[in-house]
Amino acid sequence: MLFHSLASRDNRCQKLQEQPIFTTRAHVFQIDPNTKKNWVPASKQAVTVSYFYDVTRNSYRIISVDGAKVIINSTITPNMTFTKTSQKFGQWADSRANTVFGLGFSSEQQLTKFAEKFLEVKEAARLARDKSQEKIETSSNHSQASSINGTDDEKASHAGPADTHLKSENDKLKIALTQSAANVKKWEVELQTLRESNARLTAALQESAASAEQWKRQFSVCRDENDRLRHKIDELEEQCSEINREKEKNTQLKRRIEELESELQEKETELKDLRKQSEIIPQLMSECEYVSEKLEAAERDNQNLEDKVRSLKTDIEESKYRQRHLKVELKNFLEVLDGKIDDLHDFRRGLSKLGTDN
């Protein structure tokens, strides 16, 4: 609660005294204070990271808040350096916070813009520091000049025109010295306020560190519990896989039983058919005997027919022989007939010739 109140108060003060000059989003990391090598994430997701300018202190800071938690509050000094360690990651060391901050960006372009703004703010911080030193030196010189010139009325009464000018300059230096003293008091008050705030922040940081240790212990317990549950889940998954294998085997056995039942039904149907066929076997036997007798009679008839066919073949051969003989006789007759016809034609031509002669 104290840390939250301090954070809200710091946010209100920032709104009154500081103005954001550049804002981006990135994942925030801090160097591990124990190893000084590993990065510890300060935010679970990308958060807003902004450059702020404090008008009253003339200083620049990088601030990032995750919910109600301030995860970056780094005042930029001219000695700081922002280093790009990869295409999307950069870091800088803060000696006041005794840590190293790291930012992971979603693109190389965002990293480049942040680095360029860091250089601009670093140069502005250097100019502000040089200007402040010049003011302090000027105030110191004015104070020494006022102590040398003196301020008593006797010197003023015997002074000439040059002394009058010196007196007016001395008065101006007195006013500047008074303002400088007032500013010093103001700075002392602000310094005291910062010390008190730092003490409160230290207490809050210690409380946060204690909470972090408690969270680490809880995280360790949760991690052990998670490992145990994961091991249990692995065992249950193995059991589930065994159950699934058994289910698959049971399914295969059921399928095999159904196939066997189907085959059994087919065999029973075939057995019924065979039984029905066995009932008609005597009738088939009697029919077979009748058919055998018919077959024997048919074979006898076939034998008789074969005998007849052979006799018919013999008759046919004899008929063919007679036909060949008749063809020869017919051919001879036709030849004799042709000779007779030729003789008849000759005789007719002779008669025709005789008729012509007469």
Salt bridges, closest charged atoms under 4 A:
GLU18 OE1 - ARG61 NH2 2.83
ASP54 OD2 - ARG57 NH1 2.71
GLU120 OE1 - LYS117 NZ 3.08
GLU123 OE2 - ARG126 NH2 2.33
ASP130 OD2 - ARG126 NH1 3.03
ASP130 OD1 - ARG129 NE 3.84
GLU169 OE2 - HIS165 NE2 3.90
GLU213 OE2 - LYS216 NZ 3.96
GLU225 OE2 - ARG228 NH2 2.26
GLU235 OE2 - HIS231 NE2 2.87
GLU238 OE2 - ARG245 NH2 3.83
GLU259 OE1 - ARG256 NH1 3.31
ASP307 OD1 - ARG310 NH2 1.98
GLU329 OE2 - HIS325 NE2 2.47
ASP346 OD1 - ARG349 NH2 1.94
